[in-house]
């Protein structure tokens, strides 16, 4: 789980960097395919973390 959280944090960092660069270039985030792709990666990882937490809580109970 720790590895998954580390990966999520790294991907969020990348998303923030891409977003900042896009805004500095006056490109709307919704028009930037790189930002959109990275956002999908982060969403996928958030989903995986959530599912892992659910599974873990079921095992503990």
Buried (B, 14 or more C-beta within 10 A) or exposed (E): EEEEEEBBEEBBEBBEEBBEEBEEEEBEBEEBEBBEEBBEBBEEBEEEBEEEEEEEEEEEE
